[in-house]
Amino acid sequence: MAKEQSKLEVVAALAPVCADKFRAQPDAAAKTVAISKVDAWNRTEDFPKEFVTLPGETYPSSALADACYALLMAPKSAALK
């Protein structure tokens, strides 16, 4: 349980970093629209791997991709809180 809780805390800490990196990409607006059309079960594949891979892991984290996606899709006023 402790390992799972710490992983959730890492995801929560890294999600804003992922969203910032995603927004800093060239054509970020177009990429945001494109990712919004992807099914949730396939979303991890559409993020750059380095944005959604947890430290020490070799594969993308679907939890981090989902958290990053939620921040990207949040209304701007909610994202500023």
VOGU-3710 file (C-alpha; in Angstrom, 3 decimals, decimal comma):
1> makeqsklev> 0,000/0,000/0,000  2,804/2,415/0,827  4,456/1,843/-2,552  1,188/2,549/-4,370  0,581/5,697/-2,293  4,057/7,018/-3,025  3,541/6,350/-6,742  0,307/8,370/-6,621  2,146/11,220/-4,929  4,865/11,152/-7,598
11> vaalapvcad> 2,188/11,247/-10,313  0,528/14,217/-8,614  3,863/16,040/-8,428  4,900/15,294/-12,017  1,578/15,959/-13,750  2,038/19,764/-13,772  5,574/19,318/-15,138  4,207/17,083/-17,899  1,508/19,607/-18,766  4,036/22,458/-18,872
21> kfraqpdaaa> 6,367/20,485/-21,148  3,446/19,541/-23,383  2,354/23,183/-23,679  5,942/24,220/-24,516  6,067/22,004/-27,615  5,859/23,501/-31,079  2,233/23,386/-32,273  1,044/22,685/-28,719  -2,465/23,933/-29,488  -2,874/21,522/-32,394
31> ktvaiskvda> -1,393/18,669/-30,358  -3,782/19,429/-27,495  -6,751/19,247/-29,858  -5,430/15,995/-31,317  -4,909/14,378/-27,921  -8,403/15,415/-26,822  -9,814/13,180/-29,566  -7,913/10,064/-28,459  -9,692/7,357/-26,475  -8,651/7,256/-22,821
41> wnrtedfpke> -7,340/3,688/-23,066  -4,928/4,731/-25,838  -3,911/8,156/-24,530  -0,529/7,139/-23,130  0,699/6,398/-26,650  0,040/9,969/-27,809  2,123/11,710/-25,167  5,882/11,918/-25,701  7,263/8,975/-23,742  9,678/11,125/-21,746
51> fvtlpgetyp> 6,799/13,279/-20,484  4,823/10,397/-18,981  7,510/7,986/-17,774  8,057/7,942/-14,020  11,620/8,209/-12,697  13,269/4,795/-12,599  10,712/3,263/-14,971  11,235/2,274/-18,603  7,632/2,428/-19,755  5,068/5,252/-19,826
61> ssaladacya> 2,697/5,583/-16,886  -0,987/5,621/-17,777  -1,708/7,296/-14,421  0,686/10,134/-15,243  -0,716/10,452/-18,766  -4,249/10,669/-17,355  -3,243/13,266/-14,760  -1,366/15,311/-17,354  -4,331/15,095/-19,726  -6,682/16,299/-16,993
71> llmapksaal> -4,510/19,373/-16,437  -4,297/20,081/-20,160  -8,065/19,854/-20,572  -8,932/21,841/-17,433  -10,369/25,301/-18,037  -7,604/27,900/-17,764  -9,082/29,430/-14,621  -9,072/26,022/-12,900  -5,490/25,358/-13,998  -4,317/28,549/-12,293
81> k> -5,559/27,520/-8,844
//
